[in-house]
Amino acid sequence: MVLMAVIYVWGLNILIRTALSDEFAHASGRHYDNDQGRFATPHSDALDANENKKLVEAIERILG
């Protein structure tokens, strides 16, 4: 339970920083890799229109 709370708060930290910190003032459209703690190139699948289409289709099948 404590670990879940720590993970939850850690996840909220990036949301708060992006909303309030000058660090992200000019970051619109850029990918922030929370695991690396820096701006980075997104995974190649994220930039692949066909992969995105397959993902949306899978989500739509799950949601019905």
N, C-alpha and C positions, 0 to 999 in steps of 0.2 A: 504494500500500500504506500509506503514512504517512497519507494522507487518510482512508482507511478506518479506521485505528486511532484517529484523532482523533474521527471521527464516532461510533465505537463507545464511546469513553471519554466523550464528551459525553452520549450516550444513557444511559450508566450513572450519570452524575452525578445526573440527576433521580431515578433509582431510589434511590440512596443517600440523597439529601436527603429524599425522602418517607419513608423508613424511619427516619431518625435525627434529622432536624431538628425543632425545636419549631415551625418555620414551618408545618408540615403537621399539627400536633397536633389541630386541629379542622376538618380538611378532608374528612372522610369524606363521600362523595357529591358532592363538588364537582368541577368539570372544571378541570384545570390545562392551559393551553395552553403547551406547551413552546416553541413558536415565538415566542410573545409574552413568555414568562417570567413569566406571572401567571395568576391564576384568571380565567376568562372564561366567557361563555355558549357552550355547545357549538354546533356547526353545526346548523342547523335539521333536516337529514336525520338527525342522531343522535337527535333527539327524536321523529321520525316513526315510529310503529309499523309502518306499511306499508313504509317504506324499510328498516327493520330486518328485517322479514320477508323482503323480497326479497334482502337481503344474506345472511341465514342460508341461504336456499334456494340461492343461487349458490355459497356455500362448500360446502354439502352436495353439490351437483352436482360440484364440482371434486374433492372428497375421495372421492366415490363411495360 
